[in-house]
Amino acid sequence: MQANIKAAVPEGARGGVAAPWPAVATTPEQLAALRQQMRRLGPMRLTEALLRLGKVCSEAVAKASAVKSEHPERPVGGILLEAGDVAEEDIRAGLALQLGIPAIDLRQWPLDDSITAEIPSFIARRHRLIPVHRDAGTLHVAVSDVLDHEALEAVRFRSSLTIEPVYASAADIDWAVERHYHATGRAVTDAELEREGATSLASLDSWREEPLAVSDNVVVRLANQIIAEGCRERASDIHIEPAPGRERTLVRFRVDGRMYVRRSIPWSYRDALISRLKVMASLDVAEHRIPQDGKILWRPPYAQPVELRMVTMPTAGGVEDVVLRILNTTEALPLEKLGLCDEDHGRLRQLIEKPHGILLVCGPTGSGKTTTLHSVIRHLNDGSRKIWTAENPIEITQAGLRQVEIRTRAGLTFATALRAFLRADPDVIMVGEIRDTETAHTALEASLTGHLVLSTLHTNSAPESVVRLLEMGMNPFNFADALLGILAQRLVRCLCTSCREPFEVNAELLRHLARNYLATGVPGGAGSQEEENLRRRWTEQYGQEGSLVLYRARGCPECRQTGYRGRVGLFELMPATPEIKHAIISHEPASQLFSLALAHGMRTLKQDGIHKVLAGRTDLSQVLAVSQR
């Protein structure tokens, strides 16, 4: 091993010319050999070290030396840094080589949890370091700033071992700390929970009295770790499901709309874990009889804060379930990236350019309605309009909006916020949800008085939304006059692009797709000629060399062997045409509204889904699961 390092790293050249030094250790054996070799290099200047590392060119060193000769008090490293010839991390690497401290590649280094456990996570994060190897009474610690003696002294005091520093870049240390401390602390294993559960958490009453006094407790790390895993695995919800007695507690994640068990924990941690989460959400720890809801603002190191909406629910057996909804406060999507077909995209843009009226987005919980509304608002948010939003909670933020979070306990409801908006000079008003008669009437009033109103509704289809609002007491004449359109939507799982399997479509499958497409899309039914024309259009639009290729789910590590990763929207846009407005005034049933919408070119959820199947984004089983009418 030592011979290999010597071959890769020539000895310092004589005559004042520095030889390159590309050696970086990736194993403890290489590190030991590298230390011995560096001891033979002898002393060197910082500029020589930077030249050996290839961090700077000789011309820059010459210029820095000239400045140094005129200003002896200025350090040469500072001169190079100020001139932009080197980065701060380059200076740190050069100082490490100058002091004879070897460098390691943390991304290839075989880190061991038993070694990282020597130092608590808060010390590793505060001082930006991580233990990498223990040799008898010596602990080798990777640092990015080899002159940070305070950090090394903190490690020495905590471990009572001799400390030997090694150099690694700050980015690599951050990566290693995140990976091996799981964003909040060392990973809590089932074995550790079983081992410590009978002792450290035996007295749960005293733990509840002083929940913050045990900040380094295994329960605190477990709660943080569950949240970190949920964020890392793109979960939309985290479900903690205790069982009565001594049964284990399940932790399940909802990813891409599907639930799966992530882990189970011993019964002895059940109450302590839920109490810890209550503390994080500022809930009443002593209350177990009624549901509670709150919020957690979780701040992972080196990442943006994550907001979670927490609900507790008393369940059978005297235990409490906890559901944590992860609110990803991301930017609003551009309207063209929602996934609408070209025709619906054009119609929607025409509708939202109207100066007043009401546009509704409908669908079940978790179908992406808020995302769609914020995409619409992003399109309208050009600085020329005053836009107010009333949301519960605020999931997406945009500069230029005036966003109000609904607080029902304090008396700030959707209807209250809407009435206040009307006195605050709005152009566009977004209401997070119409869920009661008062909000519906106030939204209608706002749309009739010169404002563009956007809102959501929990209904299954666009025509059913009309019937629901009329049942809530809306005046059919006023509602028909104000309505711009209704957009229904669903989310379906996408095929994993890393493992999806192509196959050629045979005639029988193509007929099956065409019949499903035309089953609700042609008023009065479809004949063989319509099917033939449709198959011909699909082959021209999606086919290659006269044949169609679809994809099926397969499964790989990227998608946890499910075959699906991510979700895509299915849309059904019903513009308020004069015929539909007349049907609303006449109190026509949803079936008649649906037929009228189809006659005027509405593409149903199922039809939109089949187009996405033909485009290779999902499969027919996913589409049929959410679009059966």
DADA-V73151 format. One record per pair of residues at least 24 apart in sequence whose ideal C-beta (glycine too) atoms are under 8 Angstrom apart, sorted by sequence separation. I is the first residue (numbers start at 1). GAP is how many residues later the second one is. D is the distance in whole Angstrom. If there is no record, write none. Layout:
i: {I & I}
gap: {GAP & GAP}
d: {D & D}
//
This chain:
i: {56 & 106 & 127 & 131 & 137 & 138 & 139 & 140 & 141 & 142 & 143 & 144 & 229 & 243 & 249 & 290 & 352 & 374 & 377 & 390 & 415 & 418 & 422 & 427 & 428 & 429 & 430 & 431 & 432 & 433 & 462 & 511 & 514 & 605 & 5 & 60 & 137 & 138 & 139 & 140 & 141 & 142 & 143 & 144 & 193 & 226 & 242 & 289 & 304 & 370 & 371 & 413 & 414 & 418 & 421 & 426 & 427 & 428 & 429 & 430 & 431 & 433 & 462 & 510 & 513 & 575 & 604 & 1 & 18 & 60 & 106 & 129 & 138 & 140 & 142 & 144 & 192 & 288 & 370 & 406 & 413 & 428 & 462 & 127 & 134 & 281 & 283 & 352 & 390 & 415 & 422 & 461 & 575 & 1 & 5 & 9 & 21 & 57 & 104 & 127 & 131 & 242 & 296 & 348 & 352 & 390 & 418 & 460 & 510 & 574 & 1 & 5 & 11 & 12 & 47 & 56 & 144 & 193 & 233 & 281 & 283 & 422 & 440 & 453 & 459 & 573 & 11 & 12 & 18 & 46 & 50 & 56 & 142 & 143 & 188 & 280 & 288 & 349 & 444 & 448 & 572 & 573 & 2 & 6 & 21 & 45 & 46 & 55 & 123 & 142 & 390 & 444 & 572 & 1 & 5 & 12 & 20 & 21 & 22 & 123 & 230 & 242 & 288 & 440 & 441 & 571 & 572 & 18 & 19 & 20 & 47 & 188 & 229 & 240 & 277 & 338 & 388 & 440 & 441 & 448 & 572 & 2 & 18 & 20 & 56 & 132 & 142 & 188 & 240 & 278 & 338 & 440 & 444 & 448 & 571 & 2 & 55 & 123 & 185 & 186 & 434 & 437 & 444 & 447 & 570 & 50 & 106 & 119 & 185 & 226 & 388 & 436 & 437 & 572 & 53 & 184 & 188 & 226 & 240 & 338 & 571 & 55 & 104 & 120 & 187 & 274 & 333 & 337 & 386 & 388 & 444 & 510 & 570 & 55 & 119 & 185 & 332 & 386 & 387 & 390 & 391 & 570 & 12 & 50 & 53 & 118 & 119 & 184 & 185 & 335 & 386 & 387 & 388 & 389 & 390 & 392 & 50 & 53 & 118 & 183 & 184 & 333 & 334 & 335 & 386 & 387 & 388 & 389 & 390 & 391 & 392 & 509 & 128 & 182 & 183 & 332 & 333 & 385 & 386 & 387 & 388 & 389 & 390 & 505 & 570 & 118 & 130 & 182 & 184 & 222 & 332 & 335 & 385 & 387 & 389 & 504 & 505 & 50 & 53 & 129 & 184 & 334 & 335 & 504 & 505 & 568 & 46 & 49 & 52 & 101 & 128 & 183 & 277 & 332 & 333 & 334 & 504 & 505 & 49 & 128 & 130 & 182 & 274 & 332 & 503 & 99 & 130 & 182 & 222 & 277 & 502 & 503 & 46 & 49 & 183 & 274 & 380 & 502 & 503 & 46 & 49 & 128 & 183 & 270 & 502 & 503 & 568 & 48 & 96 & 130 & 219 & 223 & 501 & 568 & 95 & 222 & 377 & 500 & 501 & 46 & 92 & 95 & 125 & 500 & 501 & 44 & 45 & 92 & 124 & 219 & 223 & 377 & 500 & 501 & 570 & 44 & 92 & 219 & 223 & 500 & 89 & 499 & 121 & 125 & 220 & 495 & 499 & 570 & 124 & 219 & 223 & 373 & 495 & 496 & 499 & 570 & 495 & 496 & 498 & 564 & 38 & 41 & 496 & 499 & 121 & 496 & 498 & 499 & 39 & 498 & 38 & 104 & 106 & 370 & 496 & 38 & 103 & 104 & 105 & 121 & 496 & 500 & 550 & 38 & 101 & 102 & 103 & 104 & 116 & 121 & 211 & 332 & 499 & 550 & 101 & 102 & 103 & 107 & 111 & 116 & 120 & 121 & 207 & 211 & 329 & 331 & 551 & 101 & 106 & 120 & 202 & 327 & 329 & 330 & 332 & 496 & 548 & 550 & 553 & 35 & 105 & 106 & 109 & 113 & 201 & 204 & 208 & 212 & 328 & 329 & 331 & 496 & 498 & 549 & 552 & 34 & 107 & 111 & 201 & 204 & 207 & 211 & 327 & 329 & 495 & 496 & 497 & 551 & 106 & 107 & 111 & 117 & 197 & 227 & 231 & 495 & 496 & 550 & 97 & 106 & 116 & 198 & 238 & 494 & 495 & 31 & 96 & 197 & 201 & 204 & 227 & 493 & 494 & 193 & 194 & 197 & 228 & 244 & 245 & 355 & 380 & 493 & 494 & 523 & 542 & 31 & 113 & 190 & 193 & 242 & 244 & 493 & 494 & 541 & 542 & 93 & 113 & 190 & 211 & 224 & 243 & 244 & 360 & 493 & 494 & 92 & 190 & 231 & 244 & 492 & 523 & 21 & 93 & 190 & 193 & 243 & 491 & 492 & 522 & 523 & 538 & 25 & 208 & 242 & 377 & 491 & 521 & 25 & 26 & 92 & 208 & 242 & 376 & 491 & 492 & 520 & 23 & 24 & 25 & 26 & 227 & 242 & 490 & 491 & 23 & 24 & 25 & 89 & 241 & 489 & 490 & 24 & 89 & 227 & 240 & 373 & 489 & 26 & 27 & 89 & 239 & 240 & 373 & 489 & 521 & 26 & 27 & 239 & 240 & 373 & 488 & 489 & 521 & 25 & 239 & 240 & 309 & 487 & 488 & 520 & 238 & 239 & 358 & 487 & 488 & 237 & 238 & 307 & 358 & 370 & 487 & 488 & 520 & 521 & 237 & 369 & 486 & 487 & 519 & 520 & 237 & 238 & 485 & 486 & 236 & 237 & 358 & 485 & 517 & 236 & 357 & 485 & 486 & 516 & 517 & 235 & 356 & 484 & 485 & 356 & 484 & 356 & 359 & 361 & 363 & 365 & 483 & 517 & 122 & 230 & 356 & 358 & 359 & 361 & 362 & 364 & 516 & 231 & 355 & 356 & 357 & 358 & 359 & 360 & 361 & 362 & 363 & 120 & 230 & 356 & 357 & 358 & 359 & 360 & 361 & 362 & 363 & 364 & 480 & 227 & 355 & 358 & 360 & 362 & 363 & 513 & 295 & 354 & 362 & 483 & 362 & 121 & 352 & 362 & 481 & 513 & 480 & 483 & 513 & 31 & 352 & 362 & 480 & 362 & 480 & 516 & 28 & 360 & 479 & 480 & 28 & 513 & 476 & 477 & 516 & 31 & 257 & 476 & 520 & 462 & 461 & 462 & 463 & 476 & 28 & 462 & 470 & 372 & 490 & 184 & 489 & 500 & 183 & 184 & 372 & 470 & 488 & 492 & 183 & 466 & 183 & 369 & 492 & 368 & 495 & 367 & 467 & 495 & 178 & 360 & 367 & 368 & 467 & 494 & 495 & 177 & 178 & 358 & 362 & 367 & 466 & 494 & 495 & 357 & 358 & 359 & 360 & 361 & 362 & 363 & 366 & 493 & 356 & 357 & 358 & 359 & 360 & 361 & 362 & 363 & 364 & 464 & 467 & 492 & 357 & 359 & 360 & 361 & 362 & 363 & 463 & 466 & 174 & 359 & 361 & 463 & 461 & 493 & 236 & 354 & 463 & 492 & 462 & 463 & 492 & 352 & 351 & 461 & 492 & 351 & 463 & 492 & 31 & 462 & 491 & 490 & 348 & 490 & 347 & 348 & 462 & 25 & 461 & 461 & 125 & 372 & 368 & 368 & 367 & 351 & 348 & 347 & 344 & 347 & 339 & 340 & 344 & 339 & 341 & 338 & 340 & 339 & 338 & 340 & 257 & 258 & 257 & 256 & 256 & 343 & 344 & 343 & 341 & 344 & 341 & 341 & 339 & 260 & 258 & 255 & 256 & 256 & 256 & 257 & 256}
gap: {24 & 24 & 24 & 24 & 24 & 24 & 24 & 24 & 24 & 24 & 24 & 24 & 24 & 24 & 24 & 24 & 24 & 24 & 24 & 24 & 24 & 24 & 24 & 24 & 24 & 24 & 24 & 24 & 24 & 24 & 24 & 24 & 24 & 24 & 25 & 25 & 25 & 25 & 25 & 25 & 25 & 25 & 25 & 25 & 25 & 25 & 25 & 25 & 25 & 25 & 25 & 25 & 25 & 25 & 25 & 25 & 25 & 25 & 25 & 25 & 25 & 25 & 25 & 25 & 25 & 25 & 25 & 26 & 26 & 26 & 26 & 26 & 26 & 26 & 26 & 26 & 26 & 26 & 26 & 26 & 26 & 26 & 26 & 27 & 27 & 27 & 27 & 27 & 27 & 27 & 27 & 27 & 27 & 28 & 28 & 28 & 28 & 28 & 28 & 28 & 28 & 28 & 28 & 28 & 28 & 28 & 28 & 28 & 28 & 28 & 29 & 29 & 29 & 29 & 29 & 29 & 29 & 29 & 29 & 29 & 29 & 29 & 29 & 29 & 29 & 29 & 30 & 30 & 30 & 30 & 30 & 30 & 30 & 30 & 30 & 30 & 30 & 30 & 30 & 30 & 30 & 30 & 31 & 31 & 31 & 31 & 31 & 31 & 31 & 31 & 31 & 31 & 31 & 32 & 32 & 32 & 32 & 32 & 32 & 32 & 32 & 32 & 32 & 32 & 32 & 32 & 32 & 33 & 33 & 33 & 33 & 33 & 33 & 33 & 33 & 33 & 33 & 33 & 33 & 33 & 33 & 34 & 34 & 34 & 34 & 34 & 34 & 34 & 34 & 34 & 34 & 34 & 34 & 34 & 34 & 35 & 35 & 35 & 35 & 35 & 35 & 35 & 35 & 35 & 35 & 36 & 36 & 36 & 36 & 36 & 36 & 36 & 36 & 36 & 37 & 37 & 37 & 37 & 37 & 37 & 37 & 38 & 38 & 38 & 38 & 38 & 38 & 38 & 38 & 38 & 38 & 38 & 38 & 39 & 39 & 39 & 39 & 39 & 39 & 39 & 39 & 39 & 40 & 40 & 40 & 40 & 40 & 40 & 40 & 40 & 40 & 40 & 40 & 40 & 40 & 40 & 41 & 41 & 41 & 41 & 41 & 41 & 41 & 41 & 41 & 41 & 41 & 41 & 41 & 41 & 41 & 41 & 42 & 42 & 42 & 42 & 42 & 42 & 42 & 42 & 42 & 42 & 42 & 42 & 42 & 43 & 43 & 43 & 43 & 43 & 43 & 43 & 43 & 43 & 43 & 43 & 43 & 44 & 44 & 44 & 44 & 44 & 44 & 44 & 44 & 44 & 45 & 45 & 45 & 45 & 45 & 45 & 45 & 45 & 45 & 45 & 45 & 45 & 46 & 46 & 46 & 46 & 46 & 46 & 46 & 47 & 47 & 47 & 47 & 47 & 47 & 47 & 48 & 48 & 48 & 48 & 48 & 48 & 48 & 49 & 49 & 49 & 49 & 49 & 49 & 49 & 49 & 50 & 50 & 50 & 50 & 50 & 50 & 50 & 51 & 51 & 51 & 51 & 51 & 52 & 52 & 52 & 52 & 52 & 52 & 53 & 53 & 53 & 53 & 53 & 53 & 53 & 53 & 53 & 53 & 54 & 54 & 54 & 54 & 54 & 55 & 55 & 56 & 56 & 56 & 56 & 56 & 56 & 57 & 57 & 57 & 57 & 57 & 57 & 57 & 57 & 58 & 58 & 58 & 58 & 59 & 59 & 59 & 59 & 60 & 60 & 60 & 60 & 61 & 61 & 62 & 62 & 62 & 62 & 62 & 63 & 63 & 63 & 63 & 63 & 63 & 63 & 63 & 64 & 64 & 64 & 64 & 64 & 64 & 64 & 64 & 64 & 64 & 64 & 65 & 65 & 65 & 65 & 65 & 65 & 65 & 65 & 65 & 65 & 65 & 65 & 65 & 66 & 66 & 66 & 66 & 66 & 66 & 66 & 66 & 66 & 66 & 66 & 66 & 67 & 67 & 67 & 67 & 67 & 67 & 67 & 67 & 67 & 67 & 67 & 67 & 67 & 67 & 67 & 67 & 68 & 68 & 68 & 68 & 68 & 68 & 68 & 68 & 68 & 68 & 68 & 68 & 68 & 69 & 69 & 69 & 69 & 69 & 69 & 69 & 69 & 69 & 69 & 70 & 70 & 70 & 70 & 70 & 70 & 70 & 71 & 71 & 71 & 71 & 71 & 71 & 71 & 71 & 72 & 72 & 72 & 72 & 72 & 72 & 72 & 72 & 72 & 72 & 72 & 72 & 73 & 73 & 73 & 73 & 73 & 73 & 73 & 73 & 73 & 73 & 74 & 74 & 74 & 74 & 74 & 74 & 74 & 74 & 74 & 74 & 75 & 75 & 75 & 75 & 75 & 75 & 76 & 76 & 76 & 76 & 76 & 76 & 76 & 76 & 76 & 76 & 77 & 77 & 77 & 77 & 77 & 77 & 78 & 78 & 78 & 78 & 78 & 78 & 78 & 78 & 78 & 79 & 79 & 79 & 79 & 79 & 79 & 79 & 79 & 80 & 80 & 80 & 80 & 80 & 80 & 80 & 81 & 81 & 81 & 81 & 81 & 81 & 82 & 82 & 82 & 82 & 82 & 82 & 82 & 82 & 83 & 83 & 83 & 83 & 83 & 83 & 83 & 83 & 84 & 84 & 84 & 84 & 84 & 84 & 84 & 85 & 85 & 85 & 85 & 85 & 86 & 86 & 86 & 86 & 86 & 86 & 86 & 86 & 86 & 87 & 87 & 87 & 87 & 87 & 87 & 88 & 88 & 88 & 88 & 89 & 89 & 89 & 89 & 89 & 90 & 90 & 90 & 90 & 90 & 90 & 91 & 91 & 91 & 91 & 92 & 92 & 93 & 93 & 93 & 93 & 93 & 93 & 93 & 94 & 94 & 94 & 94 & 94 & 94 & 94 & 94 & 94 & 95 & 95 & 95 & 95 & 95 & 95 & 95 & 95 & 95 & 95 & 96 & 96 & 96 & 96 & 96 & 96 & 96 & 96 & 96 & 96 & 96 & 96 & 97 & 97 & 97 & 97 & 97 & 97 & 97 & 98 & 98 & 98 & 98 & 99 & 100 & 100 & 100 & 100 & 100 & 101 & 101 & 101 & 102 & 102 & 102 & 102 & 103 & 104 & 104 & 105 & 105 & 105 & 105 & 107 & 107 & 108 & 108 & 108 & 109 & 109 & 109 & 109 & 110 & 111 & 111 & 111 & 111 & 112 & 112 & 114 & 115 & 115 & 116 & 116 & 116 & 117 & 117 & 117 & 117 & 117 & 117 & 118 & 118 & 120 & 120 & 120 & 121 & 121 & 122 & 122 & 122 & 123 & 123 & 123 & 123 & 123 & 123 & 123 & 124 & 124 & 124 & 124 & 124 & 124 & 124 & 124 & 125 & 125 & 125 & 125 & 125 & 125 & 125 & 125 & 125 & 126 & 126 & 126 & 126 & 126 & 126 & 126 & 126 & 126 & 126 & 126 & 126 & 127 & 127 & 127 & 127 & 127 & 127 & 127 & 127 & 128 & 128 & 128 & 128 & 129 & 129 & 130 & 130 & 130 & 130 & 131 & 131 & 131 & 132 & 133 & 133 & 133 & 134 & 134 & 134 & 135 & 135 & 135 & 136 & 137 & 137 & 138 & 139 & 140 & 141 & 144 & 168 & 176 & 197 & 199 & 201 & 202 & 224 & 225 & 226 & 227 & 228 & 229 & 229 & 229 & 230 & 230 & 231 & 231 & 232 & 233 & 233 & 234 & 235 & 236 & 237 & 238 & 258 & 259 & 260 & 262 & 264 & 267 & 270 & 273 & 300 & 304 & 305 & 308 & 309 & 310 & 310 & 311}
d: {6 & 7 & 4 & 7 & 6 & 5 & 6 & 5 & 6 & 5 & 7 & 6 & 8 & 8 & 7 & 7 & 5 & 7 & 7 & 5 & 5 & 4 & 6 & 7 & 5 & 5 & 5 & 4 & 7 & 7 & 4 & 8 & 8 & 8 & 6 & 4 & 6 & 8 & 7 & 8 & 7 & 7 & 7 & 6 & 7 & 6 & 8 & 6 & 8 & 6 & 7 & 8 & 5 & 6 & 7 & 6 & 7 & 8 & 7 & 7 & 8 & 7 & 7 & 5 & 8 & 7 & 7 & 8 & 8 & 8 & 7 & 7 & 5 & 6 & 4 & 4 & 6 & 6 & 7 & 7 & 8 & 7 & 5 & 6 & 7 & 8 & 7 & 7 & 4 & 5 & 7 & 5 & 8 & 5 & 5 & 7 & 8 & 8 & 7 & 8 & 8 & 5 & 7 & 8 & 6 & 7 & 6 & 7 & 8 & 5 & 6 & 6 & 8 & 6 & 6 & 6 & 6 & 7 & 8 & 4 & 7 & 8 & 6 & 8 & 8 & 7 & 8 & 7 & 5 & 6 & 7 & 5 & 8 & 8 & 6 & 8 & 8 & 7 & 6 & 6 & 7 & 7 & 4 & 7 & 4 & 8 & 6 & 6 & 6 & 6 & 7 & 8 & 7 & 5 & 6 & 8 & 6 & 6 & 8 & 7 & 8 & 7 & 6 & 5 & 7 & 8 & 5 & 5 & 7 & 8 & 8 & 5 & 6 & 7 & 6 & 8 & 5 & 7 & 7 & 7 & 5 & 7 & 5 & 6 & 7 & 7 & 7 & 5 & 7 & 7 & 6 & 6 & 6 & 5 & 7 & 7 & 4 & 6 & 8 & 7 & 8 & 5 & 6 & 4 & 5 & 7 & 6 & 6 & 4 & 8 & 6 & 8 & 5 & 7 & 7 & 6 & 6 & 8 & 8 & 5 & 5 & 7 & 6 & 7 & 6 & 7 & 6 & 8 & 8 & 5 & 6 & 7 & 5 & 6 & 6 & 6 & 8 & 6 & 7 & 8 & 7 & 5 & 8 & 7 & 6 & 8 & 7 & 3 & 7 & 5 & 5 & 7 & 7 & 8 & 7 & 5 & 8 & 6 & 5 & 7 & 6 & 8 & 7 & 7 & 5 & 4 & 5 & 4 & 5 & 4 & 7 & 8 & 6 & 8 & 8 & 4 & 5 & 4 & 7 & 8 & 7 & 8 & 6 & 7 & 7 & 8 & 6 & 5 & 8 & 7 & 6 & 7 & 5 & 7 & 7 & 6 & 4 & 4 & 6 & 7 & 5 & 7 & 5 & 7 & 7 & 6 & 8 & 4 & 6 & 5 & 5 & 4 & 6 & 7 & 7 & 8 & 6 & 5 & 7 & 7 & 5 & 6 & 6 & 4 & 7 & 6 & 6 & 7 & 7 & 7 & 5 & 6 & 5 & 4 & 8 & 6 & 6 & 7 & 7 & 7 & 4 & 8 & 8 & 7 & 5 & 6 & 5 & 8 & 5 & 7 & 6 & 6 & 6 & 6 & 6 & 6 & 7 & 4 & 5 & 5 & 6 & 6 & 6 & 7 & 8 & 8 & 7 & 6 & 5 & 5 & 5 & 6 & 7 & 5 & 7 & 6 & 7 & 6 & 6 & 6 & 7 & 4 & 7 & 8 & 6 & 5 & 6 & 7 & 6 & 5 & 7 & 6 & 8 & 7 & 4 & 6 & 6 & 8 & 5 & 8 & 8 & 7 & 8 & 7 & 4 & 6 & 4 & 7 & 6 & 7 & 5 & 5 & 5 & 7 & 6 & 8 & 7 & 7 & 8 & 7 & 4 & 7 & 7 & 6 & 6 & 6 & 4 & 6 & 5 & 4 & 6 & 5 & 7 & 7 & 6 & 7 & 7 & 6 & 6 & 7 & 8 & 6 & 6 & 6 & 8 & 7 & 5 & 5 & 4 & 8 & 8 & 6 & 6 & 7 & 6 & 7 & 7 & 7 & 6 & 6 & 7 & 7 & 8 & 7 & 6 & 5 & 5 & 7 & 7 & 6 & 8 & 6 & 8 & 8 & 6 & 4 & 7 & 8 & 6 & 6 & 7 & 4 & 5 & 6 & 7 & 6 & 7 & 7 & 7 & 8 & 6 & 6 & 5 & 8 & 7 & 6 & 4 & 7 & 8 & 5 & 6 & 7 & 8 & 6 & 8 & 6 & 4 & 4 & 5 & 7 & 6 & 4 & 6 & 6 & 6 & 6 & 6 & 7 & 7 & 8 & 8 & 8 & 4 & 5 & 4 & 6 & 7 & 8 & 5 & 8 & 3 & 7 & 6 & 8 & 7 & 6 & 7 & 8 & 7 & 8 & 7 & 7 & 8 & 6 & 5 & 7 & 7 & 6 & 6 & 6 & 6 & 6 & 7 & 8 & 6 & 7 & 4 & 6 & 8 & 6 & 6 & 6 & 5 & 4 & 7 & 7 & 6 & 7 & 7 & 8 & 7 & 7 & 6 & 6 & 6 & 8 & 8 & 5 & 5 & 5 & 7 & 7 & 7 & 8 & 8 & 6 & 7 & 6 & 6 & 5 & 5 & 5 & 6 & 7 & 7 & 5 & 6 & 4 & 7 & 8 & 7 & 4 & 8 & 5 & 8 & 6 & 7 & 8 & 8 & 7 & 7 & 7 & 6 & 8 & 5 & 8 & 6 & 6 & 4 & 6 & 7 & 8 & 6 & 7 & 8 & 6 & 4 & 7 & 7 & 7 & 5 & 8 & 6 & 5 & 7 & 4 & 8 & 8 & 8 & 8 & 5 & 7 & 6 & 5 & 7 & 7 & 4 & 6 & 7 & 6 & 5 & 4 & 8 & 7 & 6 & 6 & 6 & 7 & 5 & 8 & 6 & 8 & 8 & 8 & 8 & 7 & 4 & 5 & 8 & 7 & 5 & 8 & 7 & 8 & 7 & 7 & 7 & 6 & 7 & 6 & 6 & 4 & 5 & 6 & 5 & 4 & 8 & 6 & 6 & 6 & 7 & 8 & 8 & 7 & 8 & 7 & 8 & 8 & 7 & 7 & 7 & 7 & 5 & 4 & 8 & 6 & 7 & 7 & 8 & 7 & 7 & 8 & 7 & 7 & 7 & 7 & 4 & 7 & 8 & 7 & 8 & 8 & 8 & 5 & 4 & 7 & 5 & 6 & 6 & 5 & 7 & 7 & 6 & 6 & 7 & 7 & 7 & 5 & 6 & 6 & 7 & 7 & 7 & 6 & 8 & 4 & 7 & 7 & 6 & 7 & 8 & 7 & 5 & 8 & 6 & 7 & 6 & 6 & 7 & 6 & 7 & 7 & 8 & 6 & 7 & 6 & 7 & 7 & 8 & 8 & 5 & 5 & 5 & 6 & 6 & 8 & 7 & 5 & 6 & 5 & 7 & 6 & 6 & 5 & 6 & 5 & 8 & 8 & 7 & 6 & 7 & 7 & 8 & 7 & 6 & 6 & 5 & 5 & 5 & 5 & 8 & 5 & 8 & 5 & 4 & 8 & 7 & 8 & 8 & 6 & 4 & 6 & 5 & 7 & 7 & 8 & 7 & 5 & 7 & 6 & 4 & 4 & 8 & 5 & 6 & 8 & 5 & 7 & 7 & 5 & 7 & 6 & 7 & 7 & 8 & 4 & 8 & 7 & 7 & 7 & 8 & 8 & 8 & 7 & 5 & 8 & 8 & 6 & 8 & 6 & 6 & 6 & 6 & 6 & 5 & 8 & 5 & 5 & 8 & 6 & 5 & 7 & 8 & 8 & 6 & 7 & 6 & 5 & 8 & 7 & 7 & 7 & 6 & 8 & 6 & 7 & 8 & 8 & 8 & 8 & 6 & 7 & 6 & 6 & 5}
//
